[in-house]
Amino acid sequence: MIELVLAATAPSESAVHIDWLSVFRFAGSLISLAAGLFFVLAGTIGVIRLPDFYTRLHAAGMTDTLGAELILLALMFQSGFSQMTLKLVLVAIFLLITSPTATHAVAHAAHEAGLKPLLGPYKAPEVDEGT
Amino acid sequence: MFRSALILVLALVATWLTLSGYFKPLLLKLGVISICFVLFLCFRMRILDRETAAYGTLPRTLSYFVWLFVEIVKANMAVVRAVLSPSMEVSPKVVKVPAPQKTDIAKSMFANSITLTPGTVSVNMESDHILVHALLSEMSDPADFAEMGVRSAWAVGEDMGDV
């Protein structure tokens, strides 16, 4: 893949044959992998920063939906038109069904156990950098 | 019932071929045996009805998923912005969302859609409303929930009027 890009940019008299389909596939998978990793990272930061149990669930849900689905989309780009792509589509569908079920199960268990959610406006505490 | 059995067999054949990918006689025979066994189980459990093999509403469900995906992307952006901003201003809230859907499948579709959208989690399901925990104040707007409720009910074949 890298060789293809290098060949496309290298100055040469003879017409270089570029497989545009694989170039688009590579670019698409790179973009969606980067975006997916960004959402997974943001979800992780959210789990650490948010104040209580219920609010942390929201950040974890972000990792489940866009993060995981975008990474799966990147893998679909990589595998092209093959049986592996169909398997990845199945994985994506199952993830869309199971992840809200798991999130709801955890939230419902906390509610049943009587965990009171933190309500009202919340701001991150100021960090004292002077010391 | 015969029609749902036929649709179920077609779906099972497609699933088997997707996951296996081998066309050796032995493996195909094993596939046929498994499909017959699953069909027998479904018949015995008396779940060969329209709710189990709900393929009649498949085009509606797919077009609903497109709309839901756009909503998920929008909600993700809002949550990312809130979480990554230095002051992180969130206002968690618990709201009662009315769930006037008649069928069980429409209710579960609605509750799952709420949970799937980041920033809102359905915590408890009571007879006519869902208890929802919302992360940001702009996510607890009743009109948005009402629109999602109508659309998710439409996706599984229950008409609740216009959006």
Interface residues (C-beta under 8 A of the other chain):
Chain A: F39 A42 I45 G46 R49 L50 P51 D52 Y54 T55 L57 H58 A59 G61 M62 T65 L66 Q83 L86 K87 L90 L96 I97 S99 P100 T101 T103 H104 A107 H108 H111 P117 L118 L119 G120 P121 Y122 K123 A124
Chain B: T15 T18 L19 G21 I72 V73 N76 V79 V80 V83 L84 P86 S87 M88 E89 V90 S91 P92 K93 V94 A111 N112 S113 T115 L116 T117 P118 G119 T120 V121 S122 V123 N124 L131 H133 L135
